[in-house]
């Protein structure tokens, strides 16, 4: 058996579908579609050097990697690579080949530091450490059973507060960009993020095919967007919260709970059966919010870091 690494043919439905299936099996907490793969490649900024590679064995895609430079970081040269291998095709060398290929490409475009998420298992951690990576922060994946679980009852918003959706801002999404930029700047992580390119945000975030505008709730206080929950769905039955946050001036008022509860109720009514989200293990406030809803930890990832040169 020969394993080769090559570029993903994102415009090929069969190739893209194989990529999505490996990711779904290896990381069932995330949502992805063939359409979203093509969108990511098409709309990535040139300076992001975004690539998707696959490991192929005898014509079968058995591993994937997404890699690039964090172009929204104020610190240059921050590269990332996330490798996932088909869980039924282990120990065939696919993971090692994908890491090597990704590292070579990132080093060639000026990466000084590499960051990778690794599922928190002894085997995966040993794999990263053998290749010179050291562990950093961690994050949980959480799951909520929407089909059989019990959600908190819906409550009327307080005076001056309205519940809208991302779809309501289709004519002018700029207020959502401003809110997302402020919330993202305060999110825990290894990299600082600065959102200053509205047009890129429109293409890469607001118009992303996975973003469900109808299920993404925005809390508006006295006419100003103050909190939101951004939702991704896969067109089947899975729902993933990509970000929930509140503007600094409105924190401590329960607005994140209000947004998320509204969205979850509408998601269940729309036929979603499972809700997933991710939280940094140090993000106590959001972990508490998700525990209140009934989310339970279903997996943990560890961020591994390698300095180059």
N, C-alpha and C positions, 0 to 999 in steps of 0.2 A: 504494500500500500504506500503510495506517494502522496504527501501532503504539500500543497502549494499555497502561496499567499498571493492574492491579486486584488485589484480594485473592484469594488462592488459596481455592478451595472445597474444603477438605481432606476434608469428608465425602462429596464426589462422587468416586467411584472413577475416573471418566474424567479429571477435572481433576487429581486427585492422581497418577494414573498418568503423565500428561503431564509434571508437575513432576519426578517421579522419573526419567523417561527423559532429560530435559534434563540433570539433574545427573549421571546415569550416563555420558552421552556426553561431557560437559565435564570430569568428574572421575571417571574410571573406577576410581580407587583406593579410593573410599569405598563404603559399603553404605547403602542406603536402600530403604524400601518405602512404599507408600501408607498402610499401617497405622501406620508410625512417624511419618509426617507428622501424621496426626490425633492420635496420642498426644502429640506435642510441643506442639501447639496446646492440647490439652485440659488438660494437666498443668502448663503453664508458670505460674509465680507471677504475680499481677497486676502486681507491681512490676517484673517483667522486660520488660513491654511487648513480648512476643514476637509477631512478625508474619511471615507468608510472603506475598510478592507475586509475580505473574507478569507478564511482558510478552507480549502477544498480538498477532499480526499476521494479519489476515483469518481469525480463528477458530483459529489455531494457536499454541500456547504455544511461544515461542522463547527465553525467558529467565526466570530465577528470582532471587529474593533472599530471604534469611532475615536478620532484623534484630531487635535488642532491646537491652536494658540488662543489663550483667553484674551481676546482683543478688547474686551471691556474692562480689563484690569489696568489700573494706573501703573503697575509694575510690569515692564516689558519682559518678554521671554518666558512667560508662564505657560508651559505646555500641559496637555492632558491626554490620557489614553485610557479607554475603558474596554477591557477584553472580556468576552463571554464565550464559553465553549458549550456545545450541545451536551447536556448532562448524560446522555447515553453513549457519548463518543469520547470518553476520557483517555488520558495517557497515550495519545497518538502524536504528541508533539505540536498540536495546533496552537495551543496557548503560547508556548515559547516562541514559535515562529512569528506569531502576530505581534508579540511584545517587541521582538527584535526589529521587525519591519517598521513598526510605529516609532520606535526610538530613533531609528536612522532617519526617518522622514522629518521628525521634529527637530533633531539636532541640525539637520541641513538647513532649516529655516530659522535658526537662531534661538531655539529653546534653551534656557539656562536651568530650568527646574521642571521636573515632570511630576504630575499628580495623577493618581489612579485610584478608583474605588474598587475595593475587593470585598466580596462577601466574607463575613466573619466565621470562617471555619478553619481548623488547623491546617488543612491541606492548602487552601487558598492563601493563607497568611504565609506559610512556608514558601510557596511558589514566589510570592512577591519579595520575600526577604532574601531568597537565594539570588535574586537579580539586583540586589543592592538598594532596595527600597526600605524605608523605615516608616513605622506606623505613626499616624497623626491623630486627628479627630475621628469621631465615629458618628453614625447616624442610624436611626431605626426606620424600617418600613413598618407601617401599621395598617391593619385591615379591619373593616367594619362590615358585618353581614347586613346588607340592606334588605335582602329578601325576607329574613326572619327576625332581625333585631328590632329593638324598640328605640325610636328616636325621641328626643325631648319634644314636648308639644310646641307647636308654633305659638309665638306671642306677638301681639300687636307692637309695632315700633313705637318708641316714645315720641312725644310731640317734637316736630321739627325734623324727624328722621324718616327717610323713605327707603324702600328696597327696590332697586332697579337691577337690570342685567347688563352685561357687557354689550348685548345687542342694542340696547337703548342709546349707546354712544357711537353708533355706526357713522353718523354724520360728522362727529368731531370727537375722536378718541383721545385727544390731547390731554384732557384731565386725568384719564386713566394712566397715561404714560407718566405724568408727573407723580401720581400716587405710587405707581410701581417703582419708579426710580428712588423715591424716598424710603419705601419699605425695604427694597433690596439692599440699599446701602447699610441698613442696620442688621441684615441677616447674618447669623454666625457662619464663619467659614474660614478656609485657608487663604482665600483670595478676596480682596476688596473689589467691588464692582461699581463702576460709574456709568450710568445711563445718560448719555448726552446726545444721542443720535436718534431723533424722533422717527425719521424715515426707516432706519434699520429696525427699530422696535416695531413699527407697523408691519413690516414684511416678516420679521422673524418671530414675533410674539402675537400681536393682535390678529394677524391674518393667517396664523399657522393653522393647518387643517385639523390638528387635534384639539385646538381650543374650542370648547363648546360655549358659544356666546350666550345661548339660552339658559345654561345651567350655572354660568359664572355670575355670582351675585355681587352687586356693588351697593354699599350703604352710603347714602347721601345725607349729609347733615347741613341744613340751612342752604341747600343748593350746591354744596361742595362734596365731591367724593371723599369719604373719610376712611373707608375700610372696604376690603374686597376679598373674595375667594375666587381664584382662577382655576377652572376645571378643564381637564382633558378627558376625552372619551374616545373609544376606539370603534364606535359604530356598532358595537355588539352589546355587551352588558356590563362592561367595566368602566369605572369612574375613578379618576386620579386627581387629587388636589395638588396642583403644582406650586401654589403659593397662597397663603392667607395672611393678611397683614392689615395694620391700622396706621394711619398717619400719626406722627408723634403727638400732635396737639389733641388727639382724640383717644389716646390710649387710656385703659383703665375703666372704660364705660361699657364693656361687654359687646362692642360692635363686631369683633371678629366672630364671636359665638353667633350673633344675630345673622351675619352673612352666611356662615357655614350651615347653620340649621335650615335656613331658607333653601339653600342650594341642595342639601341632602334630601329634604322632603320632596322637592321637585324632581330630583334624580330618581328617587324610588318610584314616583308616579310615572316617570318616563320609561321605566322598565329596567333601570340599572339594578343589578343584584349584588355587586360587590363594590365597596369604596376603599380606595387605598390612598395613602399619603406618606410623606417622609418627613422626619424631624431630626435635626441635629440633637445628639444626646444631651447637649448642654442647654438646649432651648426649653427651659422649664415651663414658661408660660404657654407655649403652644402644645407641649406634651400634656399639660393639665387640661387644656381645652379639648384635645382629642380624647383623653381619658373620660372626660365628662360626657362625650358623645357615645362612648362605648368602644372606641377603637382599641385593638390589642396589638402588641408588637408581634410581627410574624417573621421578621428577619432583621439582621443588623449588617451594615457595611462599615468598613474601616477605610479611611483615606490613607494611602501610602504615598510617600514622597521620595524622590531621588534627585539629588543635585548633580548637574552635569558640569564637568570641567572644573 
